[in-house]
Amino acid sequence: RSFLSREDIGIILISQCLAELIRHAVEAHARPLPAVLEIPSKEHPYDPGKDSVLRRARGLFSPEDLR
């Protein structure tokens, strides 16, 4: 949580499997900076359905906007 309040951090990269352990904190973060991005790990495959950023982005655009 201390990373979220620091002014000198713009992006936080976290593996998706670890983000699942603190999902409540990841989804509660609503400020634009620092951006919290989930990345795949070598041991666990990436699941786009669990990515909080992708889920938020899907709600912002309609299929017609992406054509």
All heavy atoms as TSV, in Angstrom:
chain	resi	resn	atom	element	x	y	z
A	1	ARG	N	N	0.814	-1.202	0.000
A	1	ARG	CA	C	0.000	0.000	0.000
A	1	ARG	C	C	0.854	1.262	0.000
A	1	ARG	O	O	0.414	2.294	-0.484
A	1	ARG	CB	C	-0.937	-0.008	1.192
A	1	ARG	CG	C	-1.969	-1.099	1.109
A	1	ARG	CD	C	-2.844	-1.077	2.340
A	1	ARG	NE	N	-3.606	-2.291	2.415
A	1	ARG	CZ	C	-4.921	-2.337	2.320
A	1	ARG	NH1	N	-5.599	-1.233	2.188
A	1	ARG	NH2	N	-5.548	-3.478	2.381
A	2	SER	N	N	2.059	1.164	0.515
A	2	SER	CA	C	2.909	2.352	0.562
A	2	SER	C	C	3.329	2.790	-0.835
A	2	SER	O	O	3.529	3.979	-1.070
A	2	SER	CB	C	4.136	2.099	1.428
A	2	SER	OG	O	4.956	1.103	0.854
A	3	PHE	N	N	3.443	1.856	-1.783
A	3	PHE	CA	C	3.782	2.227	-3.155
A	3	PHE	C	C	2.692	3.083	-3.786
A	3	PHE	O	O	2.961	3.940	-4.616
A	3	PHE	CB	C	4.011	0.991	-4.022
A	3	PHE	CG	C	5.320	0.310	-3.763
A	3	PHE	CD1	C	5.358	-0.950	-3.198
A	3	PHE	CD2	C	6.524	0.926	-4.083
A	3	PHE	CE1	C	6.556	-1.583	-2.964
A	3	PHE	CE2	C	7.732	0.302	-3.855
A	3	PHE	CZ	C	7.751	-0.963	-3.283
A	4	LEU	N	N	1.444	2.845	-3.417
A	4	LEU	CA	C	0.324	3.577	-4.014
A	4	LEU	C	C	0.297	5.043	-3.608
A	4	LEU	O	O	-0.274	5.871	-4.316
A	4	LEU	CB	C	-0.999	2.916	-3.632
A	4	LEU	CG	C	-1.213	1.499	-4.156
A	4	LEU	CD1	C	-2.515	0.930	-3.607
A	4	LEU	CD2	C	-1.204	1.462	-5.669
A	5	SER	N	N	0.909	5.374	-2.500
A	5	SER	CA	C	0.875	6.762	-2.030
A	5	SER	C	C	2.134	7.545	-2.374
A	5	SER	O	O	2.187	8.749	-2.133
A	5	SER	CB	C	0.657	6.785	-0.520
A	5	SER	OG	O	1.710	6.135	0.140
A	6	ARG	N	N	3.114	6.900	-2.976
A	6	ARG	CA	C	4.359	7.605	-3.303
A	6	ARG	C	C	4.204	8.430	-4.569
A	6	ARG	O	O	3.602	7.999	-5.539
A	6	ARG	CB	C	5.496	6.594	-3.476
A	6	ARG	CG	C	5.891	5.992	-2.153
A	6	ARG	CD	C	6.987	5.015	-2.257
A	6	ARG	NE	N	8.134	5.513	-3.032
A	6	ARG	CZ	C	9.246	4.811	-3.174
A	6	ARG	NH1	N	9.376	3.639	-2.595
A	6	ARG	NH2	N	10.233	5.302	-3.896
A	7	GLU	N	N	4.743	9.631	-4.541
A	7	GLU	CA	C	4.658	10.555	-5.675
A	7	GLU	C	C	5.695	10.261	-6.756
A	7	GLU	O	O	5.566	10.713	-7.881
A	7	GLU	CB	C	4.845	11.989	-5.179
A	7	GLU	CG	C	3.825	12.405	-4.134
A	7	GLU	CD	C	2.671	13.161	-4.724
A	7	GLU	OE1	O	2.851	13.749	-5.788
A	7	GLU	OE2	O	1.598	13.157	-4.100
A	8	ASP	N	N	6.740	9.509	-6.421
A	8	ASP	CA	C	7.817	9.247	-7.370
A	8	ASP	C	C	7.645	7.943	-8.147
A	8	ASP	O	O	8.533	7.534	-8.876
A	8	ASP	CB	C	9.168	9.245	-6.651
A	8	ASP	CG	C	9.264	8.167	-5.580
A	8	ASP	OD1	O	8.225	7.779	-5.030
A	8	ASP	OD2	O	10.388	7.722	-5.288
A	9	ILE	N	N	6.514	7.280	-8.017
A	9	ILE	CA	C	6.239	6.033	-8.727
A	9	ILE	C	C	5.086	6.266	-9.686
A	9	ILE	O	O	4.027	6.743	-9.287
A	9	ILE	CB	C	5.911	4.886	-7.742
A	9	ILE	CG1	C	7.141	4.582	-6.887
A	9	ILE	CG2	C	5.459	3.645	-8.490
A	9	ILE	CD1	C	6.934	3.514	-5.857
A	10	GLY	N	N	5.294	5.916	-10.959
A	10	GLY	CA	C	4.254	6.107	-11.970
A	10	GLY	C	C	3.570	4.817	-12.380
A	10	GLY	O	O	2.401	4.806	-12.737
A	11	ILE	N	N	4.307	3.706	-12.329
A	11	ILE	CA	C	3.762	2.412	-12.746
A	11	ILE	C	C	4.209	1.353	-11.758
A	11	ILE	O	O	5.379	1.295	-11.367
A	11	ILE	CB	C	4.257	2.024	-14.150
A	11	ILE	CG1	C	3.809	3.035	-15.197
A	11	ILE	CG2	C	3.745	0.632	-14.537
A	11	ILE	CD1	C	4.387	2.788	-16.570
A	12	ILE	N	N	3.278	0.495	-11.385
A	12	ILE	CA	C	3.588	-0.657	-10.554
A	12	ILE	C	C	3.288	-1.889	-11.384
A	12	ILE	O	O	2.149	-2.075	-11.839
A	12	ILE	CB	C	2.746	-0.668	-9.256
A	12	ILE	CG1	C	3.069	0.561	-8.409
A	12	ILE	CG2	C	2.987	-1.953	-8.473
A	12	ILE	CD1	C	2.185	0.735	-7.199
A	13	LEU	N	N	4.293	-2.731	-11.610
A	13	LEU	CA	C	4.123	-3.980	-12.329
A	13	LEU	C	C	4.023	-5.104	-11.308
A	13	LEU	O	O	4.876	-5.226	-10.432
A	13	LEU	CB	C	5.307	-4.242	-13.261
A	13	LEU	CG	C	5.547	-3.204	-14.345
A	13	LEU	CD1	C	6.825	-3.537	-15.100
A	13	LEU	CD2	C	4.376	-3.145	-15.296
A	14	ILE	N	N	2.992	-5.916	-11.438
A	14	ILE	CA	C	2.793	-7.020	-10.503
A	14	ILE	C	C	2.345	-8.235	-11.305
A	14	ILE	O	O	1.568	-8.109	-12.250
A	14	ILE	CB	C	1.763	-6.647	-9.409
A	14	ILE	CG1	C	1.630	-7.754	-8.383
A	14	ILE	CG2	C	0.428	-6.266	-10.008
A	14	ILE	CD1	C	0.834	-7.371	-7.159
A	15	SER	N	N	2.875	-9.397	-10.957
A	15	SER	CA	C	2.460	-10.596	-11.674
A	15	SER	C	C	0.996	-10.895	-11.348
A	15	SER	O	O	0.517	-10.620	-10.248
A	15	SER	CB	C	3.348	-11.787	-11.330
A	15	SER	OG	O	3.176	-12.157	-9.985
A	16	GLN	N	N	0.317	-11.441	-12.329
A	16	GLN	CA	C	-1.116	-11.669	-12.170
A	16	GLN	C	C	-1.417	-12.641	-11.031
A	16	GLN	O	O	-2.386	-12.453	-10.300
A	16	GLN	CB	C	-1.708	-12.190	-13.474
A	16	GLN	CG	C	-3.217	-12.179	-13.474
A	16	GLN	CD	C	-3.785	-12.603	-14.794
A	16	GLN	OE1	O	-3.369	-13.586	-15.375
A	16	GLN	NE2	N	-4.755	-11.850	-15.283
A	17	CYS	N	N	-0.558	-13.643	-10.838
A	17	CYS	CA	C	-0.823	-14.599	-9.759
A	17	CYS	C	C	-0.695	-13.926	-8.390
A	17	CYS	O	O	-1.456	-14.245	-7.475
A	17	CYS	CB	C	0.085	-15.813	-9.868
A	17	CYS	SG	S	1.841	-15.475	-9.743
A	18	LEU	N	N	0.218	-12.976	-8.238
A	18	LEU	CA	C	0.311	-12.236	-6.970
A	18	LEU	C	C	-0.812	-11.221	-6.838
A	18	LEU	O	O	-1.305	-10.968	-5.734
A	18	LEU	CB	C	1.661	-11.547	-6.850
A	18	LEU	CG	C	2.860	-12.477	-6.693
A	18	LEU	CD1	C	4.146	-11.687	-6.663
A	18	LEU	CD2	C	2.717	-13.336	-5.454
A	19	ALA	N	N	-1.239	-10.639	-7.949
A	19	ALA	CA	C	-2.358	-9.700	-7.904
A	19	ALA	C	C	-3.629	-10.388	-7.417
A	19	ALA	O	O	-4.458	-9.762	-6.759
A	19	ALA	CB	C	-2.580	-9.080	-9.280
A	20	GLU	N	N	-3.766	-11.678	-7.734
A	20	GLU	CA	C	-4.935	-12.423	-7.258
A	20	GLU	C	C	-4.959	-12.503	-5.734
A	20	GLU	O	O	-6.029	-12.508	-5.134
A	20	GLU	CB	C	-4.947	-13.837	-7.849
A	20	GLU	CG	C	-5.455	-13.894	-9.261
A	20	GLU	CD	C	-6.896	-13.421	-9.384
A	20	GLU	OE1	O	-7.767	-13.891	-8.631
A	20	GLU	OE2	O	-7.144	-12.542	-10.218
A	21	LEU	N	N	-3.787	-12.547	-5.116
A	21	LEU	CA	C	-3.729	-12.631	-3.657
A	21	LEU	C	C	-4.154	-11.338	-2.982
A	21	LEU	O	O	-4.616	-11.352	-1.836
A	21	LEU	CB	C	-2.303	-12.997	-3.216
A	21	LEU	CG	C	-1.792	-14.355	-3.706
A	21	LEU	CD1	C	-0.324	-14.519	-3.317
A	21	LEU	CD2	C	-2.629	-15.483	-3.148
A	22	ILE	N	N	-3.996	-10.213	-3.670
A	22	ILE	CA	C	-4.375	-8.911	-3.107
A	22	ILE	C	C	-5.399	-8.220	-4.016
A	22	ILE	O	O	-5.403	-7.005	-4.155
A	22	ILE	CB	C	-3.138	-8.016	-2.884
A	22	ILE	CG1	C	-2.366	-7.802	-4.199
A	22	ILE	CG2	C	-2.232	-8.585	-1.819
A	22	ILE	CD1	C	-1.347	-6.689	-4.127
A	23	ARG	N	N	-6.253	-9.019	-4.637
A	23	ARG	CA	C	-7.229	-8.509	-5.606
A	23	ARG	C	C	-8.048	-7.363	-5.028
A	23	ARG	O	O	-8.344	-6.391	-5.704
A	23	ARG	CB	C	-8.137	-9.647	-6.081
A	23	ARG	CG	C	-9.224	-9.256	-7.059
A	23	ARG	CD	C	-8.730	-8.718	-8.364
A	23	ARG	NE	N	-7.822	-9.631	-9.022
A	23	ARG	CZ	C	-6.934	-9.244	-9.931
A	23	ARG	NH1	N	-6.822	-7.982	-10.278
A	23	ARG	NH2	N	-6.130	-10.106	-10.480
A	24	HIS	N	N	-8.429	-7.448	-3.759
A	24	HIS	CA	C	-9.240	-6.384	-3.148
A	24	HIS	C	C	-8.517	-5.040	-3.206
A	24	HIS	O	O	-9.115	-4.014	-3.491
A	24	HIS	CB	C	-9.591	-6.758	-1.708
A	24	HIS	CG	C	-8.391	-6.896	-0.823
A	24	HIS	ND1	N	-7.593	-8.012	-0.825
A	24	HIS	CD2	C	-7.843	-6.043	0.056
A	24	HIS	CE1	C	-6.607	-7.842	0.048
A	24	HIS	NE2	N	-6.732	-6.652	0.596
A	25	ALA	N	N	-7.211	-5.040	-2.975
A	25	ALA	CA	C	-6.438	-3.793	-3.008
A	25	ALA	C	C	-6.229	-3.309	-4.440
A	25	ALA	O	O	-6.293	-2.104	-4.700
A	25	ALA	CB	C	-5.100	-3.990	-2.327
A	26	VAL	N	N	-6.003	-4.234	-5.363
A	26	VAL	CA	C	-5.789	-3.860	-6.765
A	26	VAL	C	C	-7.050	-3.220	-7.335
A	26	VAL	O	O	-7.007	-2.195	-8.001
A	26	VAL	CB	C	-5.364	-5.087	-7.606
A	26	VAL	CG1	C	-5.318	-4.758	-9.083
A	26	VAL	CG2	C	-4.010	-5.612	-7.135
A	27	GLU	N	N	-8.196	-3.813	-7.062
A	27	GLU	CA	C	-9.440	-3.283	-7.606
A	27	GLU	C	C	-9.909	-2.020	-6.889
A	27	GLU	O	O	-10.626	-1.211	-7.463
A	27	GLU	CB	C	-10.515	-4.366	-7.582
A	27	GLU	CG	C	-10.129	-5.511	-8.499
A	27	GLU	CD	C	-11.301	-6.284	-9.016
A	27	GLU	OE1	O	-12.435	-6.011	-8.594
A	27	GLU	OE2	O	-11.056	-7.160	-9.849
A	28	ALA	N	N	-9.479	-1.827	-5.662
A	28	ALA	CA	C	-9.867	-0.623	-4.933
A	28	ALA	C	C	-9.076	0.601	-5.387
A	28	ALA	O	O	-9.519	1.729	-5.188
A	28	ALA	CB	C	-9.670	-0.836	-3.435
A	29	HIS	N	N	-7.940	0.371	-6.020
A	29	HIS	CA	C	-7.095	1.489	-6.479
A	29	HIS	C	C	-7.754	2.133	-7.700
A	29	HIS	O	O	-7.891	1.511	-8.751
A	29	HIS	CB	C	-5.699	0.989	-6.816
A	29	HIS	CG	C	-4.790	2.052	-7.327
A	29	HIS	ND1	N	-4.359	3.103	-6.536
A	29	HIS	CD2	C	-4.242	2.262	-8.533
A	29	HIS	CE1	C	-3.581	3.885	-7.247
A	29	HIS	NE2	N	-3.500	3.404	-8.471
A	30	ALA	N	N	-8.159	3.379	-7.587
A	30	ALA	CA	C	-8.889	4.046	-8.668
A	30	ALA	C	C	-8.142	5.251	-9.245
A	30	ALA	O	O	-8.564	5.793	-10.249
A	30	ALA	CB	C	-10.256	4.499	-8.163
A	31	ARG	N	N	-7.045	5.659	-8.631
A	31	ARG	CA	C	-6.300	6.818	-9.130
A	31	ARG	C	C	-5.537	6.454	-10.404
A	31	ARG	O	O	-5.134	5.309	-10.577
A	31	ARG	CB	C	-5.327	7.299	-8.063
A	31	ARG	CG	C	-6.034	7.861	-6.856
A	31	ARG	CD	C	-5.097	8.401	-5.789
A	31	ARG	NE	N	-3.748	8.650	-6.243
A	31	ARG	CZ	C	-2.666	8.404	-5.513
A	31	ARG	NH1	N	-2.787	7.911	-4.302
A	31	ARG	NH2	N	-1.475	8.668	-5.980
A	32	PRO	N	N	-5.317	7.419	-11.288
A	32	PRO	CA	C	-4.575	7.113	-12.519
A	32	PRO	C	C	-3.087	6.844	-12.293
A	32	PRO	O	O	-2.479	6.093	-13.039
A	32	PRO	CB	C	-4.784	8.346	-13.389
A	32	PRO	CG	C	-5.191	9.438	-12.463
A	32	PRO	CD	C	-5.833	8.786	-11.272
A	33	LEU	N	N	-2.508	7.478	-11.270
A	33	LEU	CA	C	-1.096	7.257	-10.969
A	33	LEU	C	C	-0.935	6.888	-9.517
A	33	LEU	O	O	-1.542	7.518	-8.653
A	33	LEU	CB	C	-0.270	8.514	-11.259
A	33	LEU	CG	C	-0.112	8.859	-12.721
A	33	LEU	CD1	C	0.641	10.167	-12.861
A	33	LEU	CD2	C	0.612	7.764	-13.471
A	34	PRO	N	N	-0.167	5.917	-9.206
A	34	PRO	CA	C	0.536	5.057	-10.130
A	34	PRO	C	C	-0.415	4.050	-10.782
A	34	PRO	O	O	-1.377	3.603	-10.161
A	34	PRO	CB	C	1.566	4.340	-9.260
A	34	PRO	CG	C	0.964	4.322	-7.889
A	34	PRO	CD	C	0.138	5.576	-7.803
A	35	ALA	N	N	-0.133	3.729	-12.031
A	35	ALA	CA	C	-0.902	2.713	-12.735
A	35	ALA	C	C	-0.442	1.341	-12.246
A	35	ALA	O	O	0.751	1.104	-12.097
A	35	ALA	CB	C	-0.687	2.837	-14.237
A	36	VAL	N	N	-1.382	0.464	-11.977
A	36	VAL	CA	C	-1.059	-0.891	-11.540
A	36	VAL	C	C	-1.339	-1.816	-12.714
A	36	VAL	O	O	-2.481	-1.955	-13.144
A	36	VAL	CB	C	-1.895	-1.302	-10.309
A	36	VAL	CG1	C	-1.582	-2.724	-9.901
A	36	VAL	CG2	C	-1.645	-0.346	-9.145
A	37	LEU	N	N	-0.283	-2.418	-13.262
A	37	LEU	CA	C	-0.400	-3.291	-14.422
A	37	LEU	C	C	-0.055	-4.715	-14.042
A	37	LEU	O	O	0.968	-4.970	-13.412
A	37	LEU	CB	C	0.515	-2.812	-15.543
A	37	LEU	CG	C	0.293	-1.382	-16.019
A	37	LEU	CD1	C	1.315	-1.019	-17.086
A	37	LEU	CD2	C	-1.117	-1.205	-16.544
A	38	GLU	N	N	-0.919	-5.640	-14.433
A	38	GLU	CA	C	-0.690	-7.050	-14.162
A	38	GLU	C	C	0.005	-7.684	-15.355
A	38	GLU	O	O	-0.402	-7.489	-16.492
A	38	GLU	CB	C	-2.017	-7.746	-13.902
A	38	GLU	CG	C	-2.740	-7.196	-12.698
A	38	GLU	CD	C	-4.106	-7.815	-12.500
A	38	GLU	OE1	O	-4.288	-9.000	-12.857
A	38	GLU	OE2	O	-4.998	-7.116	-12.008
A	39	ILE	N	N	1.059	-8.427	-15.071
A	39	ILE	CA	C	1.824	-9.073	-16.124
A	39	ILE	C	C	1.870	-10.580	-15.870
A	39	ILE	O	O	1.689	-11.032	-14.745
A	39	ILE	CB	C	3.255	-8.485	-16.200
A	39	ILE	CG1	C	3.984	-8.664	-14.871
A	39	ILE	CG2	C	3.215	-7.017	-16.597
A	39	ILE	CD1	C	5.445	-8.259	-14.902
A	40	PRO	N	N	2.094	-11.374	-16.916
A	40	PRO	CA	C	2.181	-12.833	-16.716
A	40	PRO	C	C	3.486	-13.204	-16.016
A	40	PRO	O	O	4.466	-12.457	-16.036
A	40	PRO	CB	C	2.152	-13.381	-18.141
A	40	PRO	CG	C	2.543	-12.262	-19.014
A	40	PRO	CD	C	2.203	-10.988	-18.308
A	41	SER	N	N	3.475	-14.353	-15.397
A	41	SER	CA	C	4.692	-14.891	-14.801
A	41	SER	C	C	5.106	-16.134	-15.584
A	41	SER	O	O	4.331	-16.671	-16.373
A	41	SER	CB	C	4.475	-15.247	-13.328
A	41	SER	OG	O	3.616	-16.357	-13.212
A	42	LYS	N	N	6.312	-16.596	-15.356
A	42	LYS	CA	C	6.784	-17.792	-16.058
A	42	LYS	C	C	6.027	-19.037	-15.619
A	42	LYS	O	O	5.834	-19.958	-16.392
A	42	LYS	CB	C	8.278	-17.992	-15.800
A	42	LYS	CG	C	9.139	-16.942	-16.447
A	42	LYS	CD	C	10.588	-17.214	-16.176
A	42	LYS	CE	C	11.454	-16.138	-16.806
A	42	LYS	NZ	N	12.875	-16.375	-16.575
A	43	GLU	N	N	5.593	-19.064	-14.384
A	43	GLU	CA	C	4.951	-20.256	-13.832
A	43	GLU	C	C	3.450	-20.318	-14.072
A	43	GLU	O	O	2.865	-21.379	-14.037
A	43	GLU	CB	C	5.207	-20.346	-12.319
A	43	GLU	CG	C	6.657	-20.543	-11.947
A	43	GLU	CD	C	7.423	-19.233	-11.893
A	43	GLU	OE1	O	6.794	-18.165	-11.759
A	43	GLU	OE2	O	8.663	-19.279	-11.995
A	44	HIS	N	N	2.815	-19.173	-14.275
A	44	HIS	CA	C	1.358	-19.136	-14.407
A	44	HIS	C	C	0.971	-18.438	-15.706
A	44	HIS	O	O	1.464	-17.349	-15.984
A	44	HIS	CB	C	0.733	-18.385	-13.229
A	44	HIS	CG	C	1.010	-19.018	-11.914
A	44	HIS	ND1	N	2.123	-18.680	-11.151
A	44	HIS	CD2	C	0.359	-19.966	-11.217
A	44	HIS	CE1	C	2.112	-19.396	-10.048
A	44	HIS	NE2	N	1.057	-20.191	-10.066
A	45	PRO	N	N	0.082	-19.045	-16.482
A	45	PRO	CA	C	-0.343	-18.394	-17.732
A	45	PRO	C	C	-1.191	-17.153	-17.439
A	45	PRO	O	O	-1.863	-17.064	-16.408
A	45	PRO	CB	C	-1.163	-19.464	-18.448
A	45	PRO	CG	C	-1.620	-20.381	-17.369
A	45	PRO	CD	C	-0.558	-20.332	-16.294
A	46	TYR	N	N	-1.147	-16.217	-18.354
A	46	TYR	CA	C	-1.915	-14.972	-18.230
A	46	TYR	C	C	-3.385	-15.247	-18.538
A	46	TYR	O	O	-3.719	-15.921	-19.500
A	46	TYR	CB	C	-1.352	-13.940	-19.210
A	46	TYR	CG	C	-2.098	-12.645	-19.226
A	46	TYR	CD1	C	-1.987	-11.748	-18.180
A	46	TYR	CD2	C	-2.913	-12.312	-20.296
A	46	TYR	CE1	C	-2.667	-10.548	-18.194
A	46	TYR	CE2	C	-3.593	-11.116	-20.322
A	46	TYR	CZ	C	-3.464	-10.248	-19.273
A	46	TYR	OH	O	-4.147	-9.062	-19.288
A	47	ASP	N	N	-4.277	-14.733	-17.713
A	47	ASP	CA	C	-5.712	-14.876	-17.914
A	47	ASP	C	C	-6.309	-13.485	-18.073
A	47	ASP	O	O	-6.457	-12.761	-17.091
A	47	ASP	CB	C	-6.348	-15.594	-16.731
A	47	ASP	CG	C	-7.831	-15.836	-16.907
A	47	ASP	OD1	O	-8.402	-15.418	-17.936
A	47	ASP	OD2	O	-8.428	-16.458	-16.009
A	48	PRO	N	N	-6.665	-13.074	-19.303
A	48	PRO	CA	C	-7.193	-11.722	-19.495
A	48	PRO	C	C	-8.499	-11.475	-18.741
A	48	PRO	O	O	-8.823	-10.336	-18.424
A	48	PRO	CB	C	-7.393	-11.609	-21.002
A	48	PRO	CG	C	-7.171	-12.949	-21.570
A	48	PRO	CD	C	-6.548	-13.812	-20.540
A	49	GLY	N	N	-9.229	-12.508	-18.410
A	49	GLY	CA	C	-10.474	-12.348	-17.665
A	49	GLY	C	C	-10.267	-11.874	-16.238
A	49	GLY	O	O	-11.173	-11.330	-15.617
A	50	LYS	N	N	-9.072	-12.073	-15.704
A	50	LYS	CA	C	-8.776	-11.659	-14.329
A	50	LYS	C	C	-8.101	-10.292	-14.255
A	50	LYS	O	O	-7.936	-9.750	-13.175
A	50	LYS	CB	C	-7.867	-12.685	-13.654
A	50	LYS	CG	C	-8.519	-14.021	-13.439
A	50	LYS	CD	C	-7.561	-14.962	-12.768
A	50	LYS	CE	C	-8.198	-16.320	-12.520
A	50	LYS	NZ	N	-7.244	-17.253	-11.928
A	51	ASP	N	N	-7.708	-9.747	-15.377
A	51	ASP	CA	C	-6.968	-8.475	-15.403
A	51	ASP	C	C	-7.923	-7.317	-15.147
A	51	ASP	O	O	-8.831	-7.060	-15.927
A	51	ASP	CB	C	-6.278	-8.309	-16.753
A	51	ASP	CG	C	-5.284	-7.169	-16.761
A	51	ASP	OD1	O	-5.582	-6.117	-16.155
A	51	ASP	OD2	O	-4.233	-7.325	-17.376
A	52	SER	N	N	-7.708	-6.595	-14.052
A	52	SER	CA	C	-8.621	-5.517	-13.665
A	52	SER	C	C	-8.593	-4.354	-14.661
A	52	SER	O	O	-9.615	-3.709	-14.889
A	52	SER	CB	C	-8.301	-5.021	-12.259
A	52	SER	OG	O	-6.981	-4.532	-12.199
A	53	VAL	N	N	-7.448	-4.075	-15.271
A	53	VAL	CA	C	-7.353	-2.987	-16.241
A	53	VAL	C	C	-8.167	-3.322	-17.491
A	53	VAL	O	O	-8.907	-2.484	-18.004
A	53	VAL	CB	C	-5.884	-2.688	-16.602
A	53	VAL	CG1	C	-5.787	-1.693	-17.737
A	53	VAL	CG2	C	-5.131	-2.189	-15.390
A	54	LEU	N	N	-8.049	-4.549	-17.980
A	54	LEU	CA	C	-8.813	-4.950	-19.159
A	54	LEU	C	C	-10.317	-4.947	-18.883
A	54	LEU	O	O	-11.109	-4.563	-19.737
A	54	LEU	CB	C	-8.383	-6.335	-19.646
A	54	LEU	CG	C	-7.075	-6.389	-20.405
A	54	LEU	CD1	C	-6.739	-7.830	-20.786
A	54	LEU	CD2	C	-7.128	-5.528	-21.644
A	55	ARG	N	N	-10.700	-5.369	-17.697
A	55	ARG	CA	C	-12.132	-5.361	-17.368
A	55	ARG	C	C	-12.683	-3.946	-17.338
A	55	ARG	O	O	-13.782	-3.686	-17.801
A	55	ARG	CB	C	-12.380	-6.062	-16.036
A	55	ARG	CG	C	-12.417	-7.575	-16.216
A	55	ARG	CD	C	-12.899	-8.262	-14.978
A	55	ARG	NE	N	-11.725	-8.407	-14.114
A	55	ARG	CZ	C	-11.759	-8.365	-12.799
A	55	ARG	NH1	N	-12.880	-8.174	-12.175
A	55	ARG	NH2	N	-10.668	-8.515	-12.095
A	56	ARG	N	N	-11.914	-3.003	-16.823
A	56	ARG	CA	C	-12.359	-1.605	-16.811
A	56	ARG	C	C	-12.419	-1.050	-18.225
A	56	ARG	O	O	-13.334	-0.311	-18.573
A	56	ARG	CB	C	-11.420	-0.750	-15.975
A	56	ARG	CG	C	-11.516	-1.017	-14.504
A	56	ARG	CD	C	-10.563	-0.137	-13.752
A	56	ARG	NE	N	-10.348	-0.639	-12.410
A	56	ARG	CZ	C	-9.464	-0.168	-11.577
A	56	ARG	NH1	N	-8.673	0.825	-11.943
A	56	ARG	NH2	N	-9.323	-0.679	-10.384
A	57	ALA	N	N	-11.436	-1.390	-19.052
A	57	ALA	CA	C	-11.387	-0.878	-20.426
A	57	ALA	C	C	-12.553	-1.405	-21.255
A	57	ALA	O	O	-13.097	-0.689	-22.094
A	57	ALA	CB	C	-10.070	-1.257	-21.081
A	58	ARG	N	N	-12.953	-2.628	-21.031
A	58	ARG	CA	C	-14.093	-3.187	-21.771
A	58	ARG	C	C	-15.356	-2.395	-21.516
A	58	ARG	O	O	-16.204	-2.264	-22.373
A	58	ARG	CB	C	-14.302	-4.649	-21.386
A	58	ARG	CG	C	-13.347	-5.568	-22.043
A	58	ARG	CD	C	-13.730	-7.019	-21.815
A	58	ARG	NE	N	-12.598	-7.862	-22.143
A	58	ARG	CZ	C	-11.997	-8.677	-21.311
A	58	ARG	NH1	N	-12.432	-8.806	-20.074
A	58	ARG	NH2	N	-10.966	-9.391	-21.691
A	59	GLY	N	N	-15.496	-1.852	-20.328
A	59	GLY	CA	C	-16.675	-1.061	-19.996
A	59	GLY	C	C	-16.666	0.326	-20.611
A	59	GLY	O	O	-17.691	0.978	-20.699
A	60	LEU	N	N	-15.509	0.787	-21.061
A	60	LEU	CA	C	-15.394	2.130	-21.621
A	60	LEU	C	C	-15.684	2.193	-23.111
A	60	LEU	O	O	-16.046	3.236	-23.623
A	60	LEU	CB	C	-13.981	2.683	-21.375
A	60	LEU	CG	C	-13.581	2.898	-19.930
A	60	LEU	CD1	C	-12.119	3.330	-19.859
A	60	LEU	CD2	C	-14.461	3.945	-19.273
A	61	PHE	N	N	-15.489	1.081	-23.812
A	61	PHE	CA	C	-15.621	1.078	-25.262
A	61	PHE	C	C	-16.689	0.098	-25.708
A	61	PHE	O	O	-16.857	-0.955	-25.121
A	61	PHE	CB	C	-14.290	0.676	-25.929
A	61	PHE	CG	C	-13.163	1.602	-25.598
A	61	PHE	CD1	C	-12.218	1.257	-24.653
A	61	PHE	CD2	C	-13.044	2.831	-26.229
A	61	PHE	CE1	C	-11.165	2.108	-24.335
A	61	PHE	CE2	C	-12.006	3.696	-25.929
A	61	PHE	CZ	C	-11.071	3.321	-24.990
A	62	SER	N	N	-17.367	0.469	-26.770
A	62	SER	CA	C	-18.304	-0.469	-27.400
A	62	SER	C	C	-17.576	-1.144	-28.556
A	62	SER	O	O	-16.560	-0.630	-29.029
A	62	SER	CB	C	-19.537	0.275	-27.902
A	62	SER	OG	O	-19.189	1.128	-28.980
A	63	PRO	N	N	-18.056	-2.272	-29.046
A	63	PRO	CA	C	-17.389	-2.933	-30.200
A	63	PRO	C	C	-17.263	-2.021	-31.417
A	63	PRO	O	O	-16.296	-2.116	-32.159
A	63	PRO	CB	C	-18.298	-4.122	-30.486
A	63	PRO	CG	C	-18.982	-4.404	-29.196
A	63	PRO	CD	C	-19.149	-3.060	-28.531
A	64	GLU	N	N	-18.208	-1.115	-31.604
A	64	GLU	CA	C	-18.137	-0.200	-32.761
A	64	GLU	C	C	-16.978	0.780	-32.628
A	64	GLU	O	O	-16.412	1.217	-33.617
A	64	GLU	CB	C	-19.453	0.570	-32.921
A	64	GLU	CG	C	-20.643	-0.297	-33.329
A	64	GLU	CD	C	-21.230	-1.050	-32.146
A	64	GLU	OE1	O	-21.154	-0.565	-31.007
A	64	GLU	OE2	O	-21.735	-2.173	-32.360
A	65	ASP	N	N	-16.619	1.144	-31.394
A	65	ASP	CA	C	-15.505	2.073	-31.180
A	65	ASP	C	C	-14.169	1.462	-31.598
A	65	ASP	O	O	-13.248	2.188	-31.935
A	65	ASP	CB	C	-15.402	2.463	-29.701
A	65	ASP	CG	C	-16.578	3.288	-29.230
A	65	ASP	OD1	O	-17.236	3.919	-30.065
A	65	ASP	OD2	O	-16.834	3.299	-28.008
A	66	LEU	N	N	-14.069	0.159	-31.576
A	66	LEU	CA	C	-12.800	-0.504	-31.847
A	66	LEU	C	C	-12.621	-0.868	-33.312
A	66	LEU	O	O	-11.616	-1.454	-33.689
A	66	LEU	CB	C	-12.681	-1.761	-30.975
A	66	LEU	CG	C	-12.755	-1.505	-29.471
A	66	LEU	CD1	C	-12.752	-2.806	-28.716
A	66	LEU	CD2	C	-11.618	-0.602	-29.026
A	67	ARG	N	N	-13.580	-0.547	-34.156
A	67	ARG	CA	C	-13.463	-0.862	-35.590
A	67	ARG	C	C	-12.738	0.201	-36.329
A	67	ARG	O	O	-12.628	1.290	-36.064
A	67	ARG	CB	C	-14.835	-1.046	-36.197
A	67	ARG	CG	C	-15.489	-2.286	-35.665
A	67	ARG	CD	C	-16.812	-2.478	-36.309
A	67	ARG	NE	N	-17.473	-3.544	-35.585
A	67	ARG	CZ	C	-18.589	-4.063	-35.959
A	67	ARG	NH1	N	-19.199	-3.643	-37.025
A	67	ARG	NH2	N	-19.118	-5.025	-35.276
